Amino acid sequence: MGAGHRCTSVRGCNRPILPPVGCRRKGANWWRGDAFRCKWSADDVFSSRSAYQLLFEGTTKLPGAPHIWHSFASMKFRLHAWLALRWRFWSADHLIRHGMAANAICRLCSAADDTLNHLSLAFPFAVQVWAGVIHTVHSQLHLPNAELEEWWPTAVNALPAARRKEANSLIMLILRSIWIERNERIFNDRCTSASRVINAIVDEWNSWMQCRGG
């Protein structure tokens, strides 16, 4: 920048004029007109899209997150699924990982570690519920056979595109229903049979489909 280009708009000010922070000089005559360039756009033109790219720069993606939002489930079911994919529920392994005292063995079956994946997918009661609901509503989903964040995208993506939103919604409905039953058994000492839980889930699912005109 030439030494003669100094501020004259304020009396007594003789400070050099500097280009705006974050903007690149456009040749040697940048002071003759504003020439803002956005490095987050391929054409250097600012857009809302480029602003969001800057906002989320450096963030990590949550596996399965697109499936949460590609559904017609209400927010409480989506929030539950989001917490489940992030392993934020206080199962025994989560308590131990945070330095809290907990029995690592599942209190409901005494046959496996008390983990979110076990309680939601592999616990014998959960297996019955998954099989019963999928069979009753004639869903084309295959039964859980891996960790939640691995099984969910694989199972849904194997379906026709027109059925994926329904599948995502059904998965979230089953997940939350099983977790509620788990809490009832542990905290309130109330046990509901798998058949009754299956019927409750199916009734809820049918009401969802009726609201959608399905």
BAFI-3210 file (N, C-alpha, C; in Angstrom, 3 decimals, decimal comma, padded with zeros to 6 digits):
// residues 214
n [1|2|3|4|5|6|7|8|9|10|11|12|13|14|15|16|17|18|19|20|21|22|23|24|25|26|27|28|29|30|31|32|33|34|35|36|37|38|39|40|41|42|43|44|45|46|47|48|49|50|51|52|53|54|55|56|57|58|59|60|61|62|63|64|65|66|67|68|69|70|71|72|73|74|75|76|77|78|79|80|81|82|83|84|85|86|87|88|89|90|91|92|93|94|95|96|97|98|99|100|101|102|103|104|105|106|107|108|109|110|111|112|113|114|115|116|117|118|119|120|121|122|123|124|125|126|127|128|129|130|131|132|133|134|135|136|137|138|139|140|141|142|143|144|145|146|147|148|149|150|151|152|153|154|155|156|157|158|159|160|161|162|163|164|165|166|167|168|169|170|171|172|173|174|175|176|177|178|179|180|181|182|183|184|185|186|187|188|189|190|191|192|193|194|195|196|197|198|199|200|201|202|203|204|205|206|207|208|209|210|211|212|213|214]
n.u [000,861|000,552|002,398|001,043|-001,655|-003,749|-005,806|-008,153|-010,578|-011,133|-010,415|-007,101|-006,221|-003,907|-003,511|-002,536|-004,593|-006,077|-006,799|-010,024|-010,454|-010,012|-010,511|-009,255|-006,781|-007,616|-005,849|-003,666|-005,185|-007,151|-008,363|-009,957|-012,494|-014,864|-014,099|-015,025|-014,319|-015,307|-013,859|-015,025|-016,637|-016,762|-016,727|-015,938|-017,971|-020,141|-022,537|-025,483|-025,149|-022,362|-021,834|-022,958|-021,300|-018,927|-019,745|-020,046|-017,553|-015,010|-016,547|-017,775|-019,408|-022,419|-022,943|-025,731|-027,367|-028,756|-030,866|-032,423|-033,678|-034,931|-037,753|-041,097|-041,563|-042,323|-040,752|-039,817|-039,237|-037,264|-035,290|-034,681|-033,579|-031,367|-029,837|-029,369|-027,779|-025,534|-024,700|-025,574|-027,146|-027,711|-026,566|-024,975|-022,294|-021,813|-022,001|-019,832|-017,743|-017,686|-016,668|-018,399|-020,023|-021,248|-023,059|-021,757|-023,066|-026,056|-029,046|-031,465|-031,347|-029,068|-027,058|-025,388|-023,305|-024,310|-025,172|-025,993|-026,515|-027,061|-029,357|-031,166|-031,242|-030,243|-031,003|-032,988|-035,781|-035,989|-035,313|-037,528|-039,505|-038,650|-038,769|-041,487|-042,891|-041,913|-042,755|-045,548|-046,345|-045,642|-043,194|-040,292|-037,863|-034,805|-033,931|-032,211|-028,716|-026,257|-024,203|-026,069|-025,551|-024,409|-026,132|-028,605|-028,357|-027,585|-029,702|-031,893|-031,097|-031,124|-033,687|-036,416|-036,454|-038,848|-039,817|-038,192|-038,464|-040,649|-039,508|-037,406|-038,915|-040,362|-038,290|-037,369|-039,646|-039,808|-037,358|-037,596|-039,834|-038,944|-036,931|-038,410|-039,874|-037,763|-036,929|-039,223|-039,121|-036,737|-036,765|-039,373|-040,218|-042,073|-043,388|-044,005|-045,429|-043,883|-045,647|-047,718|-046,355|-045,604|-048,129|-048,916|-047,049|-047,641|-050,280|-049,789|-048,232|-050,051|-051,806|-050,130|-049,795|-052,407|-052,809|-051,143|-052,476|-051,968]
n.v [-001,196|002,219|004,933|007,319|007,008|007,746|008,255|010,819|011,611|012,226|014,881|015,698|013,104|010,844|008,254|005,216|003,781|000,685|-002,500|-004,157|-006,566|-009,989|-009,771|-009,918|-008,161|-006,500|-006,282|-003,380|-001,190|-001,290|000,515|002,194|001,268|-000,884|-004,293|-006,992|-010,354|-013,688|-016,403|-018,842|-019,454|-020,728|-018,878|-016,602|-015,005|-013,816|-015,840|-017,228|-019,932|-020,216|-018,932|-020,700|-022,870|-021,880|-021,595|-024,253|-025,296|-027,540|-029,140|-032,374|-035,130|-036,809|-040,187|-041,588|-039,422|-038,135|-039,912|-039,544|-037,073|-037,484|-038,376|-038,859|-038,748|-037,368|-034,666|-035,571|-038,252|-038,079|-036,697|-038,579|-040,609|-039,251|-038,834|-041,498|-042,375|-040,914|-042,064|-041,183|-041,960|-043,035|-045,737|-048,598|-048,852|-046,287|-044,817|-045,892|-045,096|-042,419|-042,359|-043,163|-045,192|-048,339|-051,284|-053,416|-055,451|-056,316|-055,536|-056,576|-058,949|-060,252|-061,406|-060,172|-057,308|-054,124|-052,104|-049,460|-050,420|-053,111|-052,919|-051,702|-053,175|-055,872|-057,100|-059,737|-059,184|-056,886|-057,956|-059,597|-057,622|-056,088|-058,062|-058,782|-056,358|-055,612|-057,797|-057,622|-055,140|-055,561|-054,723|-054,217|-054,172|-055,601|-057,562|-056,132|-056,546|-055,671|-052,988|-050,055|-047,637|-048,706|-050,673|-049,330|-047,296|-049,103|-050,966|-049,336|-048,091|-050,234|-050,531|-049,674|-046,306|-044,965|-046,073|-045,466|-043,255|-044,034|-046,292|-045,186|-043,699|-045,733|-047,167|-045,284|-045,059|-047,639|-047,785|-045,787|-046,725|-049,175|-048,243|-046,757|-048,808|-050,178|-048,299|-048,273|-050,824|-050,783|-048,462|-048,180|-050,680|-052,068|-054,299|-054,963|-057,148|-058,488|-058,820|-057,000|-054,582|-054,649|-054,535|-051,985|-050,394|-050,983|-050,011|-047,282|-046,813|-047,331|-045,208|-043,094|-043,624|-043,337|-040,631|-039,663|-040,448|-042,946]
n.w [000,000|-000,813|000,667|000,745|001,190|003,475|006,407|006,181|006,975|009,585|011,707|012,293|012,165|010,944|010,290|008,621|006,058|006,353|004,838|005,136|007,771|007,054|004,379|001,050|-000,788|-003,752|-006,277|-006,661|-006,156|-004,139|-002,393|-003,814|-004,101|-002,485|-002,262|-001,385|-000,665|-000,339|001,055|001,425|-000,621|-003,930|-006,010|-004,757|-003,824|-001,356|000,372|001,918|002,236|002,256|004,654|006,521|006,070|007,127|009,773|010,640|010,318|011,108|012,756|013,843|012,283|013,137|013,112|011,527|011,967|009,753|009,414|011,624|011,215|008,829|008,962|010,320|012,966|016,214|018,100|020,618|020,236|018,335|019,748|021,710|020,086|019,074|021,399|021,995|019,829|020,394|022,673|025,240|027,329|030,693|031,217|032,818|031,926|031,037|033,406|034,845|033,185|033,751|036,262|038,298|040,776|039,891|038,988|036,689|035,376|033,667|035,233|034,609|033,177|034,001|032,509|030,734|029,936|031,173|028,926|026,598|024,038|024,555|026,206|024,486|022,111|022,285|024,663|025,978|026,279|024,680|022,197|021,696|021,478|019,250|017,198|017,337|016,773|014,214|012,719|013,064|011,966|009,415|008,423|006,359|007,521|008,688|011,550|014,417|014,381|015,076|016,433|017,362|015,886|013,645|012,655|012,170|009,933|007,905|007,777|007,077|004,678|003,010|002,233|-000,055|-001,318|-000,847|001,465|003,561|005,293|006,856|008,052|009,592|011,421|012,715|013,949|015,841|017,437|018,558|019,935|021,949|023,342|024,388|026,092|027,947|029,161|030,300|032,240|033,855|034,955|036,420|038,100|039,093|039,670|038,132|035,852|032,500|030,154|027,163|025,039|025,590|025,462|022,794|021,557|022,410|021,096|018,425|018,267|018,677|016,428|014,352|014,747|014,069|011,336|010,428|010,848|008,911|006,746|005,831]
ca.u [000,000|001,343|002,487|000,198|-003,049|-003,972|-007,137|-008,322|-011,971|-011,178|-009,427|-005,908|-005,887|-002,996|-003,191|-002,684|-005,841|-005,810|-007,937|-010,852|-009,974|-010,652|-010,682|-008,008|-006,630|-007,913|-004,859|-003,027|-006,103|-008,310|-009,000|-010,834|-013,839|-014,904|-014,018|-015,047|-014,298|-015,564|-013,035|-015,798|-017,381|-015,859|-016,641|-015,566|-019,150|-020,785|-023,882|-025,888|-024,541|-020,964|-021,843|-023,192|-020,085|-017,990|-020,276|-019,867|-016,191|-014,343|-017,444|-017,793|-020,728|-022,966|-023,470|-027,155|-028,135|-029,743|-032,034|-033,267|-034,469|-035,732|-038,802|-042,251|-041,710|-042,311|-039,430|-039,352|-038,660|-036,008|-034,313|-034,256|-032,695|-030,109|-029,083|-028,942|-026,659|-024,380|-024,429|-025,708|-028,023|-026,924|-026,417|-023,889|-020,991|-021,676|-021,729|-018,462|-016,838|-017,634|-016,146|-019,466|-020,188|-022,358|-022,892|-021,574|-023,932|-027,441|-029,911|-032,701|-031,140|-027,888|-026,342|-024,535|-022,973|-025,382|-024,821|-027,137|-026,798|-027,692|-030,691|-032,047|-031,304|-029,848|-031,678|-034,027|-037,070|-035,906|-035,338|-038,929|-040,261|-038,261|-039,303|-042,943|-043,382|-041,568|-043,626|-046,949|-046,606|-045,191|-042,062|-039,230|-036,620|-034,268|-033,741|-030,893|-027,662|-024,980|-024,366|-027,154|-025,110|-024,048|-027,294|-029,677|-028,208|-027,533|-031,040|-032,795|-030,630|-031,424|-035,099|-036,724|-036,406|-040,174|-040,146|-037,153|-038,974|-041,442|-038,611|-036,744|-039,897|-040,660|-037,127|-037,357|-040,768|-039,448|-036,262|-038,079|-040,751|-038,136|-036,238|-039,403|-040,148|-036,572|-036,987|-040,307|-038,679|-035,640|-037,058|-040,708|-040,460|-043,271|-042,983|-045,030|-045,044|-043,466|-046,811|-048,441|-045,542|-045,722|-049,456|-048,929|-046,260|-048,397|-051,397|-049,225|-047,799|-051,247|-052,317|-049,246|-050,081|-053,715|-052,630|-050,478|-053,319|-051,448]
ca.v [000,000|003,426|005,680|008,500|006,682|007,850|008,708|012,267|011,898|012,693|015,948|015,359|011,683|010,612|006,836|004,526|003,067|-000,743|-003,234|-004,825|-007,865|-011,118|-009,520|-009,884|-006,994|-006,684|-005,469|-002,325|-000,073|-001,759|001,607|002,951|000,690|-002,107|-005,530|-008,073|-011,688|-014,733|-017,556|-020,068|-019,681|-020,975|-017,681|-015,496|-014,190|-014,239|-016,411|-017,843|-021,265|-020,088|-018,576|-021,925|-023,674|-021,328|-021,864|-025,655|-025,724|-028,223|-029,999|-033,785|-035,605|-037,880|-041,269|-041,830|-038,189|-037,883|-040,779|-038,972|-035,968|-037,981|-039,169|-038,064|-038,877|-036,091|-034,271|-036,356|-039,483|-037,716|-036,374|-039,843|-041,276|-038,480|-039,169|-042,898|-042,461|-040,296|-042,835|-040,237|-042,470|-043,448|-047,162|-048,852|-048,554|-044,829|-044,387|-046,290|-044,257|-041,118|-042,525|-043,393|-046,577|-048,999|-052,707|-053,513|-056,487|-055,897|-055,906|-057,160|-060,323|-060,804|-062,265|-059,376|-055,988|-053,138|-051,062|-048,947|-051,316|-054,314|-052,605|-051,262|-054,093|-057,263|-057,619|-060,680|-058,499|-055,999|-058,798|-059,974|-056,450|-055,780|-059,083|-058,726|-055,149|-055,682|-058,803|-057,200|-054,027|-056,015|-053,907|-054,947|-054,044|-056,818|-057,403|-055,607|-057,559|-054,977|-051,779|-049,217|-046,692|-049,463|-051,386|-048,438|-046,832|-050,238|-051,543|-048,398|-047,863|-051,419|-050,460|-048,702|-044,928|-044,536|-046,667|-045,163|-042,339|-044,861|-047,155|-044,353|-043,355|-046,947|-047,464|-044,358|-045,413|-048,844|-047,462|-045,044|-047,578|-050,138|-047,529|-046,423|-050,047|-050,435|-047,407|-048,729|-052,023|-050,490|-047,409|-048,300|-052,098|-052,476|-055,082|-055,183|-058,245|-058,078|-058,759|-055,751|-053,493|-054,733|-054,030|-050,528|-049,792|-051,132|-049,058|-045,953|-046,752|-047,224|-043,836|-042,264|-043,853|-042,756|-039,167|-039,381|-040,919|-044,203]
ca.w [000,000|-000,895|001,921|000,698|001,434|004,906|006,794|006,233|007,314|010,964|011,885|013,049|012,013|009,830|010,334|007,327|005,827|006,208|004,256|006,141|008,228|006,387|002,942|000,302|-001,655|-005,162|-006,978|-005,875|-005,977|-003,376|-001,660|-004,708|-004,017|-001,698|-003,035|-000,410|-001,227|000,649|000,704|001,583|-001,857|-005,055|-006,843|-003,869|-003,533|-000,115|000,310|003,182|002,262|002,684|006,076|007,282|005,968|008,099|011,108|011,001|010,026|012,206|013,510|013,473|011,911|013,950|012,270|011,696|012,155|008,686|009,566|012,674|010,683|007,701|009,593|010,721|014,412|016,929|018,571|021,771|019,713|017,668|020,774|022,303|019,140|019,013|022,609|021,903|018,894|021,032|023,884|026,340|028,368|031,852|031,465|033,764|031,328|030,995|034,778|035,180|032,400|034,413|037,608|039,262|041,173|039,212|038,695|035,246|034,823|033,467|036,345|034,106|032,704|034,698|031,568|029,853|030,452|031,096|027,964|025,859|022,924|025,109|026,691|023,399|020,977|022,516|025,843|025,505|026,151|023,517|020,993|021,482|021,036|017,872|016,295|017,333|016,092|012,790|012,101|013,111|011,040|008,098|007,984|005,664|008,282|009,286|012,991|014,806|014,478|015,288|017,228|016,850|014,865|012,450|012,117|011,722|008,544|006,979|007,622|006,388|003,315|002,208|001,847|-001,119|-000,835|-000,412|002,754|004,546|006,316|007,759|008,816|010,600|012,450|013,478|014,789|016,976|018,298|019,306|020,848|023,120|024,090|025,148|027,166|028,966|029,897|031,135|033,399|034,721|035,674|037,348|039,075|039,679|039,947|037,406|034,685|031,483|029,264|025,827|024,147|025,850|024,925|021,335|021,191|022,612|020,013|017,179|018,322|018,446|015,029|013,505|014,859|013,244|009,922|010,135|010,761|007,641|005,647|005,293]
c.u [000,888|001,317|001,536|-001,260|-003,298|-005,348|-007,169|-009,749|-012,123|-010,064|-008,274|-005,477|-005,038|-002,601|-003,352|-004,029|-005,498|-007,021|-008,734|-010,310|-010,735|-010,850|-009,312|-007,954|-006,948|-007,000|-004,273|-003,989|-007,343|-009,050|-009,975|-012,269|-013,795|-014,901|-013,932|-015,127|-014,477|-014,816|-013,800|-016,671|-016,405|-015,678|-016,324|-016,738|-019,827|-022,183|-024,214|-025,268|-023,100|-020,873|-022,058|-021,982|-019,042|-018,429|-019,958|-018,473|-015,561|-015,240|-017,351|-019,229|-021,143|-023,504|-024,954|-027,997|-029,124|-031,002|-032,975|-034,204|-035,303|-036,786|-039,996|-042,538|-041,663|-040,946|-038,937|-038,735|-037,331|-034,918|-033,794|-033,267|-031,343|-029,236|-028,566|-027,746|-025,391|-024,016|-024,491|-026,670|-027,198|-027,058|-025,183|-022,524|-020,749|-021,364|-020,281|-017,454|-016,681|-017,233|-017,198|-019,598|-021,412|-022,026|-022,842|-022,499|-025,366|-028,312|-031,176|-032,538|-029,965|-027,054|-025,392|-024,249|-024,137|-024,926|-026,075|-027,508|-027,500|-029,130|-031,663|-032,251|-031,134|-030,470|-032,825|-035,400|-037,077|-035,964|-036,770|-039,742|-039,936|-038,884|-040,819|-043,486|-043,117|-042,471|-045,067|-047,252|-046,119|-044,082|-041,010|-037,879|-036,126|-033,925|-032,351|-029,884|-026,287|-025,225|-025,386|-026,702|-024,654|-025,280|-028,311|-029,479|-028,215|-028,916|-031,955|-032,379|-030,890|-032,865|-035,291|-036,805|-037,745|-040,535|-039,191|-037,635|-039,818|-040,538|-037,890|-037,689|-040,214|-039,511|-037,113|-038,492|-040,422|-038,358|-036,768|-039,010|-039,990|-037,450|-037,197|-039,737|-038,974|-036,600|-038,085|-039,860|-037,626|-036,075|-038,409|-041,105|-041,779|-042,847|-044,173|-044,551|-044,680|-044,666|-047,588|-047,666|-045,634|-047,055|-049,540|-048,168|-047,028|-049,579|-050,912|-048,825|-048,990|-051,850|-051,444|-049,603|-051,438|-053,630|-051,975|-051,321|-052,840|-052,311]
c.v [001,235|004,213|006,860|008,237|006,632|008,436|010,234|012,637|012,423|013,714|015,461|013,917|011,506|009,138|006,220|003,832|001,604|-001,432|-003,917|-006,194|-008,966|-010,927|-009,465|-008,641|-007,363|-005,757|-004,403|-001,192|-000,483|-000,629|002,406|002,415|-000,593|-003,313|-006,696|-009,416|-012,709|-015,995|-018,873|-020,353|-019,836|-019,740|-016,428|-014,583|-014,728|-014,783|-016,990|-019,225|-021,191|-019,717|-019,807|-022,859|-023,198|-021,656|-023,284|-026,185|-026,358|-029,128|-031,438|-034,211|-036,770|-038,963|-041,510|-040,584|-037,918|-038,721|-040,247|-037,928|-036,393|-038,938|-038,266|-038,230|-037,499|-035,864|-035,125|-037,678|-039,200|-037,403|-037,637|-040,561|-040,570|-038,785|-040,600|-043,049|-041,854|-040,978|-041,946|-040,717|-043,114|-044,942|-047,365|-048,504|-047,053|-044,276|-044,690|-045,420|-042,877|-041,229|-042,745|-044,883|-047,174|-050,462|-052,869|-054,530|-055,976|-056,418|-056,614|-058,604|-061,017|-061,697|-061,501|-058,040|-055,027|-051,979|-050,618|-049,878|-052,583|-054,037|-052,288|-052,310|-055,561|-057,888|-058,530|-060,052|-057,614|-056,797|-059,218|-058,802|-056,117|-056,770|-058,982|-057,534|-055,233|-056,677|-058,293|-056,104|-054,331|-055,118|-054,787|-054,797|-055,410|-056,544|-056,871|-056,727|-056,935|-053,799|-050,860|-048,329|-047,390|-050,099|-050,440|-047,966|-047,977|-050,801|-050,633|-048,208|-049,066|-051,432|-049,547|-047,296|-044,472|-045,058|-046,246|-044,224|-043,101|-045,711|-046,371|-044,025|-044,567|-047,298|-046,565|-044,647|-046,630|-048,547|-046,786|-045,904|-048,593|-049,444|-047,144|-047,658|-050,413|-049,582|-047,822|-049,927|-051,703|-049,535|-047,578|-049,737|-052,564|-053,138|-055,294|-056,263|-057,709|-057,937|-057,461|-054,550|-053,477|-054,159|-052,517|-049,819|-049,849|-050,168|-047,633|-045,776|-046,597|-045,824|-042,871|-042,389|-043,272|-041,242|-038,775|-039,806|-042,212|-045,385]
c.w [000,000|000,388|001,933|001,030|002,924|005,176|006,874|006,636|008,726|011,158|012,754|012,915|010,776|009,765|008,955|007,246|005,548|005,590|005,351|006,498|007,511|004,907|002,280|-000,581|-003,091|-005,960|-006,061|-005,558|-005,182|-002,686|-002,524|-004,686|-003,218|-002,621|-002,054|-001,125|-000,113|000,239|000,826|000,368|-003,004|-005,920|-006,033|-003,528|-002,286|-000,379|001,674|003,326|002,750|004,159|006,945|007,202|006,970|009,523|011,560|010,664|011,265|013,032|013,016|013,194|012,801|013,030|012,556|011,838|011,022|008,840|010,649|012,086|009,485|008,250|009,865|012,207|015,059|017,574|019,742|021,324|019,013|018,679|021,439|021,386|019,046|020,219|022,551|020,972|019,477|022,357|025,123|027,432|029,476|032,126|032,338|033,180|031,253|032,380|035,159|034,445|033,008|035,877|038,675|039,556|040,490|039,010|037,189|034,595|034,746|034,601|035,883|033,642|033,373|033,792|030,652|030,514|030,219|030,214|027,230|024,721|023,408|025,510|025,560|022,317|021,339|023,750|025,387|025,345|024,909|022,221|020,666|020,927|019,586|016,899|016,192|016,564|014,590|012,070|012,016|012,099|009,628|007,543|007,313|006,362|008,732|010,744|013,307|014,984|014,679|016,223|016,554|015,708|013,588|011,805|011,502|010,284|007,540|006,708|006,822|004,937|002,410|001,717|000,642|-000,537|-000,275|000,977|003,864|005,648|007,330|008,647|009,911|011,751|013,329|014,419|016,020|017,948|019,157|020,328|022,116|023,969|024,937|026,311|028,293|029,808|030,792|032,385|034,374|035,557|036,724|038,449|039,777|039,989|039,340|036,103|033,762|030,530|027,884|024,895|024,346|025,318|023,403|020,877|021,333|021,495|018,699|017,148|018,057|016,987|014,091|013,568|014,067|011,772|009,526|009,994|009,444|006,449|005,045|005,652]
res [m|g|a|g|h|r|c|t|s|v|r|g|c|n|r|p|i|l|p|p|v|g|c|r|r|k|g|a|n|w|w|r|g|d|a|f|r|c|k|w|s|a|d|d|v|f|s|s|r|s|a|y|q|l|l|f|e|g|t|t|k|l|p|g|a|p|h|i|w|h|s|f|a|s|m|k|f|r|l|h|a|w|l|a|l|r|w|r|f|w|s|a|d|h|l|i|r|h|g|m|a|a|n|a|i|c|r|l|c|s|a|a|d|d|t|l|n|h|l|s|l|a|f|p|f|a|v|q|v|w|a|g|v|i|h|t|v|h|s|q|l|h|l|p|n|a|e|l|e|e|w|w|p|t|a|v|n|a|l|p|a|a|r|r|k|e|a|n|s|l|i|m|l|i|l|r|s|i|w|i|e|r|n|e|r|i|f|n|d|r|c|t|s|a|s|r|v|i|n|a|i|v|d|e|w|n|s|w|m|q|c|r|g|g]
***
